[in-house]
Amino acid sequence: MIKQDVISLSEHVEQSKSFEIDKEKFGAFVAQLRKEKGLTQKELAEKTGIDQSDISKIETGNANPALSTLKRLADGMDMILRLEF
C-alpha cells in the first residue's frame, strides 16, 4: 500500500458560527511542508501556477486562500487535500 501525504484543513480551522482557517498556523504548516518536499517558493509557484508572491502571503498568514488555491498547493506538493466537517 502506498502512503499518501494529506493536508487536513480540519486541524487548522477555528470553530465558531463560521469556519475560518487560522491563517498564521496554516501558513507555517504550508511552509514546513514545502521545505520538507525540498521545494523553494519559486519552484512551488512553477508547479502550481500560483504566483510566488501569493505563496509567500499564504505562508506568512497574510492571505485567505480559496479552496481551489489550497487544492493546487496540495497537488504541487504531491499531497491530497482533505476537508472534514
Order of alpha helices (4+ residues) and beta strands (2+ residues): beta-beta-beta-alpha-alpha-alpha-alpha-beta
